[in-house]
């Protein structure tokens, strides 16, 4: 009996620590998704990137971080609706530059965090204007919206990606099978 009680207490302590850790990890955080960016078909570039989106628990804010490697002369970046042919359609929200709707040239070769910020309902554009942040997140998460980066040399788009983890096929998926514009 004496050996049983300390073992039981140790098990209870471990379960309590695990539960506290899980609670701490989820506090204030909602869902997360990542989009991998690759060259648009027909564009020769060594640039790559990824955009990570984190939805707040209340569904009213979408934090993002846009990281790129070896991109030159970036001018703008957006979340686009996915067109019927797998190409970017209407702009849903600007993510670079994050404080406007006009391109800003980041001259030269760049690797690192290009942009990060928080998307709120007042920043939504096009068909998402008047919608919810949770709806935007779900479009990104389910591959119905993607991320495009435009450059001075490729104004129509240099990098493009959608969340391919939820797509049934590779049509328009990131990772080298990006569509042309």
Secondary structure as UniProt FT lines:
FT   HELIX           2..26
FT   TURN            27..28
FT   STRAND          32..39
FT   TURN            41..42
FT   STRAND          48..55
FT   TURN            57..58
FT   STRAND          62..82
FT   TURN            84..85
FT   STRAND          88..96
FT   TURN            98..99
FT   STRAND          106..119
FT   HELIX           121..123
FT   HELIX           126..128
FT   TURN            129..130
FT   HELIX           133..141
FT   TURN            142..143
FT   STRAND          145..151
FT   TURN            155..156
FT   STRAND          159..162
FT   HELIX           164..166
FT   TURN            171..172
//
